[in-house]
Amino acid sequence: MIFAGTTFCSGRHTLSPPPSPLSGIAAIQLFDGTYDHLLLSADPDAAVDEFDSGWTYNTKINANFEENLEAGNIGFSTKTTENLVVRRREAGTYDWTVIYVKKIQSADDFDIVLRDTYARAGVEYEYSLSSFCNGIENSYVVQKVYSDFEGFYITDKDCLYGTIYDVDGCDTNRNISSQTLNLLNSRYLTTVSNGGLNCDSGSISGTFLKTDQTGPDLLASLKYRNEFKNRLADHKPLILKIDDGRIWMIKVSSNPTDTAGGHRDIRRLQFEWVEIGSVNSMKDLYMNGFSDVDSRWW
Amino acid sequence: MAILQTPVLHAISPFDPRREKVLEFYYEGSQSYKNRIVITDNERGVIVYDKTTDSMRLYALIPAGLLSAGRQYLAQIQVYDMDGNHSGLSDPVLFYCFTAPAFGLEGITDGYVCRNASINLLVHYSQVENERLKSLQYFLYSGDKAPLSSSDVIYSSTPSGHSFYGLQNNSVYCLRAMGETVHGMKLDTGYIEISVIYNTVPANVVFQAENNRQNGYIQLTTNIISIGYEVKNDHYTLKDGLLTLKDNYLLYNDGFQIKDDFSLFVEAQNLPLGKFLTTDHDILSLWIINVCGTFYCRLNVGDSPAVYCVPLPKARLCTDDGRFIVTDGDTMLEVIDSTYDSNDLIVFEVKRKNGIYGLDAYYKPEGIRTEVSA
């Protein structure tokens, strides 16, 4: 029954909490007074004990006004981190490869932009960002990413050259040490393997062409090819990776050739190579100049 | 009398003479019915053990405690058949006796709790007769003993350490170290189970990995979350962990955002009547008000006609030495207090859960509580 506009607590929703706006919070203002602590958490079940427990995943603001007005967590991170370490592994495997180490001295040092050009194609990688202090890893954050590209790339610490045009199959040979002997008392041949040789070699070719919005850029393509040939010819180790997932640490073992592919401006570069180390070995990466991660982290 | 084929004694690895040792040998020929073992002290050239045993099995036993640690011996075997025919003594095989060394992981035993995502391992090795270590290797297994990782074989007479990284939180692993001494004595710590429990670094460091397909690389970026703020003027002090604002305000306005449920705590004292906290666009504000002589904290939520009020904490009773008096239900005894003791630090708590706001004001749990019956 409704009397004078009211149901006198007999209505169905009379005792329900009144509707309240559900806007977000993007600013907090404190006025005159004395404040010891301010904490904002995305966890509605958080307890006041979190004043002392530092940051959690839900903490948005935590200002304890000890020496400054800071409400972020810069102080927390620089207090617990001596080195920031970035590592990589293929998803499903256990062993990590350390690809980058940075010493942390201030909050700005946490800002890192890094390109990992040694990831092969068709593989899901896990990258971890670890906080190290006094040589001990405190904890790590992991991100997954699926690595994928087309064509092939030649890269080292300072360069990245590649093409998607007319890439051949990159045929290879697996080299082993083996010698056949014809023994006087045996109907069959005998093989002798003295040595641990077991590596790939091969050749690869592709058409190197630079394009812009209008089409092929012949001048840029010429410059690009010359830079690439200079890199091939400087006798330094390189990493070759191709879009079918194969990757090698190589050195060029023949004269790079530059031939016309049906038109004088469509240039095909080709070279032969031999494998000189393992891309999964931190020691090989360091000793061949691909990585600055020294032996303290192997 | 026929001469049987000479047996061949298998290689004998070093062993602790306090335990019995089985020596196996190889023999082909007329069925063996007895075997004789002869042990000679290699340094003195004296036979220390010579025993014939009725056994058809191709092994002989050195009893425990017969030999001495730190010495080298020669062993030979001879076999007899049923007709009394015997073989010659086998070629002597040299072996060593050493006291079983102490070999284990420093500071890590079964059930160890690791508080980091990595663990540093170092074996401790000691041997009474100074038998030197030749090599060792560390192994990491999952909790059900599936092999995960191992170190290289470390060739050194001095134990070297090794670290395993990337241990997952709240997981069980097994560690193991195996080694070998200079004279071939095998060492094994066995499986040592550990638990990994640590506090993870909160996601204040943003970490992104993105595949750049067109250029053939993975882009990795990190950055830290910084909260931007501004103050109206310099009329504020920071002393003993307290911020005092006078004719001033402090505004946190950058680097964070809450869209859904939240918990807000502010611990404060000496708050004058009026508004002491607000959020952007006055969506939410906290006030100190006085109604009929009693002080309250009031929460206003936007344009909603509803307000939430909670009386400020009442005075608590305590003994002369500062112990708060509580009931046997752990409830503090309080009295109605019509005054607001502004010098007390009060925690003002605002929560929004499932869209419903809640307000509370209380003293931060502290102090020694003395239970009394009430």
Interface residues (C-beta under 8 A of the other chain):
Chain A: P17 P18 P19 S20 P21 L22 S23 G24 I25 A26 A27 I28 Q29 L30 F31 D32 G33 T34 Y35 D36 H37 L38 L39 L40 S41 A42 D43 P44 D45 A46 V48 E50 F51 G54 W55 T56 Y57 T59 K60 I61 A63 N64 F65 E66 E67 N68 L69 E70 A71 G72 N73 I74 F76 S77 T80 L84 V86 R87 Y94 D95 W96 A107 F110 D111 I112 V113 L114 R115 D116 T117 A119 Y125 Y127 S128 L129 S130 S131 G135 I136 E137 N138 S139 Y140 V141 Q143 K144 V145 Y146 S147 D148 F149 E150 G151 Y153 T155 L160 G162 K241
Chain B: N116 A117 S118 N120 L148 S149 Y165 G166 N169 Y198 N199 T200 V201 P202 A203 N204 V205 F207 Q208 A209 E210 N211 N212 R213 Q214 N215 G216 Y217 I218 Q219 L220 T221 T222 N223 I224 I225 S226 I227 Y229 V231 L238 G241 L242 L243 T244 L245 K246 D247 N248 Y249 L250 L251 Y252 N253 G255 F256 Q257 I258 K259 D260 D261 F262 S263 L264 F265 V266 E267 A268 Q269 N270 L271 P272 G274 K275 F276 L277 T278 T279 D280 H281 I283 L284 V301 G302 D303 S304 P305 A306 L345 V347 E349 K351 R352 K353 N354 G355 I356 Y357 K364 P365
